[in-house]
């Protein structure tokens, strides 16, 4: 069983600590903030709005991903080198045999990293980030992932 990611747990504790500090420092009657019915209305309303806006399978997947952020990822120098080796091999295959062969290779590869598979599929389809502009959120997420990988490799 994997343990909780320390950084994630620290962030959660810090967030709740600031929340509770704001409550306790602003009033002596902190019990007025504890109301089960209010909590249920907020949580239920949020869940209902989410279920209306998105398909239920995506909502369930988001909860699974939320739980997954609490589990530390096994990222080390060997993992990074393996991913870089995959990228270099993909470039070699695409150059020597073409995109169709790369597509077959990616489909048959044992890569379990969905981000790598997604990137490989973007390569195969010929997508370029500057076409219709890759959404800023996607760019930030990609850059953040790379930064995290580099930071963890340096540790």
C-alpha positions as CSV (number, residue, x, y, z in Angstrom):
1,X,0.0,0.0,0.0
2,X,1.4,3.3,-1.0
3,X,1.5,6.2,1.5
4,X,0.2,9.7,1.1
5,X,2.3,12.1,-0.8
6,X,3.9,14.4,1.8
7,X,3.6,17.6,-0.3
8,X,-0.1,17.0,-1.0
9,X,-0.9,16.2,2.6
10,X,1.1,19.3,3.7
11,X,-0.9,21.5,1.2
12,X,-4.2,20.1,2.5
13,X,-3.2,20.7,6.1
14,X,-2.0,24.2,5.3
15,X,-5.2,25.0,3.5
16,X,-7.4,23.8,6.4
17,X,-5.2,25.5,8.9
18,X,-5.6,28.8,7.3
19,X,-9.4,28.3,7.0
20,X,-9.6,27.4,10.7
21,X,-7.4,30.3,11.7
22,X,-9.7,32.7,9.8
23,X,-12.7,31.3,11.7
24,X,-11.1,31.3,15.2
25,X,-9.5,34.7,14.8
26,X,-12.6,36.4,13.6
27,X,-15.1,35.3,16.3
28,X,-15.4,33.7,19.7
29,X,-18.5,31.8,18.6
30,X,-16.8,29.4,16.2
31,X,-19.6,26.8,16.6
32,X,-21.8,28.9,14.3
33,X,-19.6,27.7,11.4
34,X,-20.4,24.0,12.1
35,X,-23.7,23.1,10.5
36,X,-24.3,19.8,8.9
37,X,-27.2,20.9,6.8
38,X,-25.2,23.8,5.3
39,X,-22.3,21.5,4.5
40,X,-24.7,19.0,2.8
41,X,-26.3,21.8,0.7
42,X,-22.9,23.1,-0.5
43,X,-21.5,19.6,-1.2
44,X,-24.7,18.3,-2.7
45,X,-25.1,21.5,-4.8
46,X,-21.6,21.3,-6.0
47,X,-21.9,17.6,-6.9
48,X,-25.3,18.2,-8.7
49,X,-23.9,21.1,-10.7
50,X,-20.9,19.0,-11.7
51,X,-23.1,16.1,-12.7
52,X,-25.2,18.5,-14.8
53,X,-22.2,20.1,-16.5
54,X,-20.3,16.9,-17.2
55,X,-20.9,13.2,-17.9
56,X,-21.1,11.0,-14.8
57,X,-18.1,8.9,-15.9
58,X,-15.9,12.0,-16.0
59,X,-17.1,13.0,-12.6
60,X,-16.2,9.6,-11.2
61,X,-12.8,9.7,-13.0
62,X,-12.1,13.1,-11.5
63,X,-12.7,11.7,-8.0
64,X,-10.4,8.8,-8.8
65,X,-7.7,11.3,-10.0
66,X,-8.3,13.4,-6.9
67,X,-7.5,10.4,-4.7
68,X,-4.6,9.5,-7.0
69,X,-2.9,12.9,-6.3
70,X,-2.6,11.8,-2.7
71,X,-0.5,8.8,-3.7
72,X,3.2,9.5,-4.4
73,X,4.4,8.9,-7.9
74,X,7.4,6.7,-8.5
75,X,9.5,9.2,-10.4
76,X,13.2,8.8,-10.2
77,X,16.2,9.2,-12.6
78,X,15.6,5.8,-14.1
79,X,12.0,6.7,-14.9
80,X,13.1,9.9,-16.5
81,X,15.8,8.2,-18.6
82,X,13.3,5.6,-19.7
83,X,10.9,8.2,-20.9
84,X,13.6,10.2,-22.7
85,X,14.8,7.0,-24.3
86,X,11.2,6.4,-25.5
87,X,11.0,9.8,-27.0
88,X,14.4,9.4,-28.8
89,X,13.2,6.0,-30.1
90,X,10.0,7.5,-31.3
91,X,11.9,10.2,-33.2
92,X,14.2,7.5,-34.7
93,X,11.2,5.4,-35.8
94,X,9.3,8.3,-37.3
95,X,12.4,9.5,-39.2
96,X,13.4,6.0,-40.5
97,X,10.0,4.4,-41.0
98,X,7.4,7.1,-41.0
99,X,4.4,8.1,-38.8
100,X,2.4,5.0,-39.6
101,X,5.1,2.8,-38.1
102,X,5.4,5.1,-35.1
103,X,1.7,4.8,-34.6
104,X,1.9,1.0,-34.5
105,X,4.9,1.2,-32.2
106,X,3.1,3.5,-29.7
107,X,0.0,1.3,-29.8
108,X,2.0,-1.8,-29.0
109,X,4.4,-0.2,-26.5
110,X,4.3,-1.0,-22.8
111,X,4.2,2.7,-21.9
112,X,1.7,3.1,-19.0
113,X,2.1,6.8,-18.8
114,X,-1.0,8.3,-20.3
115,X,0.8,11.7,-20.8
116,X,3.5,10.0,-23.0
117,X,0.8,8.1,-25.0
118,X,-1.1,11.3,-25.5
119,X,2.0,13.1,-26.7
120,X,2.8,10.2,-29.0
121,X,-0.6,10.3,-30.5
122,X,-0.4,14.0,-31.1
123,X,2.9,13.4,-33.0
124,X,1.3,10.7,-35.1
125,X,-1.7,12.9,-36.0
126,X,0.6,15.6,-37.1
127,X,-0.7,18.1,-34.5
128,X,1.3,21.2,-33.9
129,X,0.8,23.3,-30.8
130,X,0.7,26.5,-32.8
131,X,-2.3,25.3,-34.9
132,X,-5.3,27.1,-33.4
133,X,-3.1,27.6,-30.3
134,X,-2.7,24.9,-27.7
135,X,-4.9,26.1,-24.9
136,X,-2.9,28.0,-22.3
137,X,-4.1,25.5,-19.6
138,X,-2.7,22.6,-21.6
139,X,0.6,24.4,-22.0
140,X,0.8,25.2,-18.3
141,X,-0.1,21.6,-17.3
142,X,2.6,20.3,-19.7
143,X,5.2,22.7,-18.4
144,X,4.3,22.0,-14.8
145,X,4.6,18.2,-15.4
146,X,8.1,18.7,-16.9
147,X,9.1,20.9,-14.0
148,X,7.9,18.3,-11.5
149,X,9.8,15.5,-13.3
150,X,13.0,17.6,-13.3
151,X,12.7,18.5,-9.7
152,X,12.1,14.9,-8.6
153,X,15.1,13.7,-10.7
154,X,17.3,16.2,-9.0
155,X,16.3,14.9,-5.5
